[in-house]
Amino acid sequence: MEFGLWQVWEGGWVSAIMRGAAITIAVAIAAMVGGFVVGVICGLIKWGRVRPLTYVVDGYTALVRGVPELLIIYLLFFGSVEFVTRVATAFGYAGLADSGYAFVIAVIAIGSISGAYSTEVVRGALAAIPQGQIEAARALGIPGVRIFRRIILPQMLRIAIPGMNNVWQVTIKDTALVSVVGLQELMRTAFIGSNTTRHPFIFYLIAAVVYLAITLISQAGVDQAERMLRLRARK
């Protein structure tokens, strides 16, 4: 009998794929949040030309954007797993590196990549804010914190949304790379299923459909957020 979608369902692969998709989304969200925080901080440093921190941020973004994402994951994981395993074993947690550690490394690796690209998006959004508004607020004696909260931040978020959406889409796809460290996200689950059943086309096709569904749903959410911010800006 030919292997098809019904055999995928009967074999319990659907639930396994859904668990993998959940891990993919969890990694992507955690990495995106961390990357956005890094991006805002580093973007402000580059925009404000805070030396010598500007040189550090420039080095970070140049390094991350100039090195393949897969290599970053390899360096972070294989460069630290032995040390973490020894420490965990010493404290009686020998299975740490085999379980949650892969997830942590995935979030850190993808988050560092997301942060580098978010930095440039935030810097560009800050540079697009009319400087006259900030100078006028300073001339009126408005405190710097209030200027940032009421003038800079709202405009930065509105301008940065399209760029951050691109970073989010790339982040979702980059999560497929963490399958190399053994984390059973969507791509790893599809790989295991294809090897087990000897039907790679079906499992990779299902993975592609799930990835597409995630990106389309998230795109709809971003479009809605962008419309809401535009309406607020007009009021």
C-alpha positions as CSV (number, residue, x, y, z in Angstrom):
1,M,0.0,0.0,0.0
2,E,1.3,3.4,-0.9
3,F,2.3,5.8,1.9
4,G,0.1,8.9,2.0
5,L,-1.5,11.5,4.3
6,W,-3.7,8.9,6.0
7,Q,-0.6,6.9,7.0
8,V,1.0,10.1,8.4
9,W,-2.1,10.6,10.6
10,E,-2.3,6.9,11.7
11,G,1.4,6.9,12.5
12,G,1.0,9.8,15.0
13,W,3.2,12.0,12.8
14,V,0.6,14.8,12.8
15,S,0.9,15.4,16.5
16,A,4.7,15.2,16.3
17,I,4.7,17.8,13.5
18,M,2.5,20.0,15.6
19,R,4.8,19.7,18.6
20,G,7.7,20.6,16.3
21,A,5.8,23.6,14.9
22,A,5.1,24.7,18.5
23,I,8.8,24.6,19.3
24,T,9.6,26.4,16.1
25,I,7.2,29.2,17.1
26,A,8.6,29.3,20.6
27,V,12.2,29.6,19.4
28,A,11.2,32.3,16.9
29,I,9.2,34.4,19.3
30,A,11.9,34.2,22.1
31,A,14.6,35.0,19.6
32,M,12.7,37.8,18.1
33,V,11.9,39.4,21.4
34,G,15.5,39.1,22.5
35,G,16.7,40.4,19.1
36,F,14.3,43.3,19.2
37,V,15.6,44.4,22.7
38,V,19.2,44.1,21.4
39,G,18.2,45.9,18.2
40,V,16.7,48.9,20.1
41,I,19.7,49.2,22.4
42,C,22.2,48.9,19.7
43,G,20.2,51.0,17.2
44,L,20.0,53.8,19.8
45,I,23.8,53.6,20.3
46,K,24.4,53.8,16.5
47,W,21.9,56.6,16.0
48,G,23.2,58.6,19.0
49,R,26.9,57.9,18.0
50,V,27.7,56.9,21.5
51,R,31.5,56.2,21.3
52,P,33.2,53.9,21.9
53,L,30.1,51.7,22.1
54,T,29.4,52.5,18.5
55,Y,32.5,50.6,17.4
56,V,31.4,47.6,19.4
57,V,28.0,47.6,17.8
58,D,29.4,48.1,14.4
59,G,31.7,45.1,14.9
60,Y,28.8,43.0,16.2
61,T,26.5,43.7,13.3
62,A,29.3,43.3,10.7
63,L,30.3,40.0,12.2
64,V,26.9,38.5,12.5
65,R,25.7,39.7,9.1
66,G,28.9,38.6,7.4
67,V,29.0,35.1,8.7
68,P,26.6,32.3,7.6
69,E,23.8,31.7,10.2
70,L,24.5,28.0,10.3
71,L,28.2,28.7,11.3
72,I,27.0,31.0,14.2
73,I,24.9,28.1,15.5
74,Y,27.7,25.7,15.2
75,L,30.2,28.0,17.0
76,L,27.8,28.8,19.9
77,F,26.7,25.2,20.4
78,F,29.8,23.2,19.9
79,G,31.9,25.9,21.5
80,S,30.0,25.7,24.7
81,V,28.3,22.4,25.0
82,E,31.4,20.6,26.5
83,F,31.8,23.3,29.2
84,V,28.1,23.3,30.1
85,T,28.0,19.5,30.2
86,R,30.8,19.4,32.7
87,V,29.2,22.0,34.9
88,A,25.8,20.3,34.7
89,T,27.3,16.9,35.5
90,A,29.2,18.3,38.5
91,F,25.9,19.6,39.9
92,G,24.0,16.3,39.1
93,Y,22.2,17.5,36.0
94,A,23.9,15.3,33.4
95,G,21.0,15.5,30.9
96,L,20.9,19.3,30.8
97,A,22.9,19.6,27.6
98,D,20.7,17.0,25.9
99,S,17.4,18.7,26.7
100,G,16.9,22.3,27.5
101,Y,20.3,23.4,26.5
102,A,19.7,23.0,22.8
103,F,16.6,25.2,23.1
104,V,18.6,27.9,24.9
105,I,21.4,27.8,22.4
106,A,18.9,28.0,19.5
107,V,17.3,31.1,21.1
108,I,20.6,32.8,21.7
109,A,21.9,32.0,18.2
110,I,18.8,33.0,16.3
111,G,18.3,36.0,18.7
112,S,21.9,37.3,18.0
113,I,21.2,37.1,14.2
114,S,17.8,38.8,14.6
115,G,19.4,41.4,16.9
116,A,22.0,42.3,14.2
117,Y,19.4,42.9,11.6
118,S,17.0,44.6,14.0
119,T,19.8,47.0,14.9
120,E,19.9,48.4,11.4
121,V,16.1,48.5,11.1
122,V,15.9,50.5,14.3
123,R,18.7,52.8,13.4
124,G,17.1,53.5,10.0
125,A,13.7,54.2,11.7
126,L,15.3,56.6,14.2
127,A,17.2,58.4,11.4
128,A,13.9,58.8,9.5
129,I,12.3,60.8,12.4
130,P,12.3,64.5,11.5
131,Q,15.1,66.0,13.6
132,G,13.1,69.3,13.9
133,Q,10.6,67.6,16.1
134,I,13.2,66.6,18.6
135,E,14.9,70.0,18.5
136,A,11.6,71.8,19.0
137,A,10.8,69.6,22.0
138,R,14.2,70.3,23.6
139,A,13.7,74.0,23.0
140,L,10.4,73.8,24.9
141,G,12.3,72.3,27.8
142,I,10.7,68.8,27.6
143,P,12.7,66.2,29.5
144,G,14.7,63.8,27.4
145,V,12.8,60.7,28.8
146,R,9.5,62.3,27.8
147,I,10.8,63.2,24.4
148,F,11.8,59.6,23.8
149,R,8.5,58.2,25.2
150,R,6.1,60.6,23.4
151,I,7.9,61.6,20.2
152,I,10.8,59.2,19.3
153,L,9.4,55.8,20.4
154,P,6.0,55.9,18.8
155,Q,7.4,57.1,15.4
156,M,10.2,54.6,15.6
157,L,7.8,51.7,16.1
158,R,5.6,52.8,13.2
159,I,8.5,53.3,10.8
160,A,10.2,50.1,11.9
161,I,7.3,47.8,11.5
162,P,7.9,46.8,7.8
163,G,11.5,46.2,8.4
164,M,10.9,44.2,11.6
165,N,8.3,42.2,9.8
166,N,11.1,41.2,7.3
167,V,13.3,40.3,10.3
168,W,10.5,38.2,11.8
169,Q,10.0,36.2,8.5
170,V,13.7,35.5,8.3
171,T,13.8,34.5,11.9
172,I,11.1,31.9,11.4
173,K,13.0,30.4,8.5
174,D,16.3,30.5,10.4
175,T,14.8,28.3,13.1
176,A,15.1,25.4,10.6
177,L,18.9,25.7,11.0
178,V,18.8,24.7,14.7
179,S,17.8,21.2,13.7
180,V,21.6,20.5,13.4
181,V,21.9,20.7,17.2
182,G,19.2,18.1,17.8
183,L,16.3,20.4,18.8
184,Q,13.2,18.7,17.6
185,E,11.5,21.6,16.0
186,L,9.6,21.4,12.7
187,M,12.4,20.7,10.3
188,R,14.0,18.1,12.6
189,T,10.7,16.4,13.0
190,A,10.2,16.3,9.3
191,F,13.7,14.9,8.9
192,I,13.0,12.1,11.4
193,G,9.7,11.3,9.8
194,S,11.2,11.1,6.3
195,N,14.0,8.8,7.5
196,T,11.7,6.6,9.4
197,T,9.1,6.1,6.7
198,R,11.4,6.5,3.7
199,H,9.0,9.1,2.3
200,P,10.9,12.4,2.5
201,F,8.8,14.3,-0.1
202,I,5.6,14.0,2.0
203,F,7.1,15.1,5.2
204,Y,9.1,18.0,3.7
205,L,6.0,19.1,1.8
206,I,4.0,19.1,5.1
207,A,6.8,21.1,6.8
208,A,6.7,23.6,3.9
209,V,2.9,24.0,4.3
210,V,3.2,24.6,8.0
211,Y,6.0,27.1,7.6
212,L,3.9,28.9,5.0
213,A,0.9,28.9,7.3
214,I,2.9,30.4,10.1
215,T,4.3,33.2,7.9
216,L,0.9,34.0,6.4
217,I,-0.8,34.2,9.8
218,S,1.9,36.4,11.2
219,Q,1.9,38.6,8.1
220,A,-1.8,39.2,8.7
221,G,-1.2,40.1,12.3
222,V,1.6,42.6,11.3
223,D,-0.6,44.2,8.6
224,Q,-3.3,44.7,11.3
225,A,-0.8,46.3,13.7
226,E,0.5,48.6,11.0
227,R,-3.1,49.8,10.2
228,M,-3.8,50.5,13.8
229,L,-0.6,52.5,14.2
230,R,-1.4,54.5,11.1
231,L,-4.9,55.3,12.5
232,R,-3.4,56.4,15.8
233,A,-0.9,58.6,14.0
234,R,-3.7,60.4,12.1
235,K,-5.6,61.3,15.3
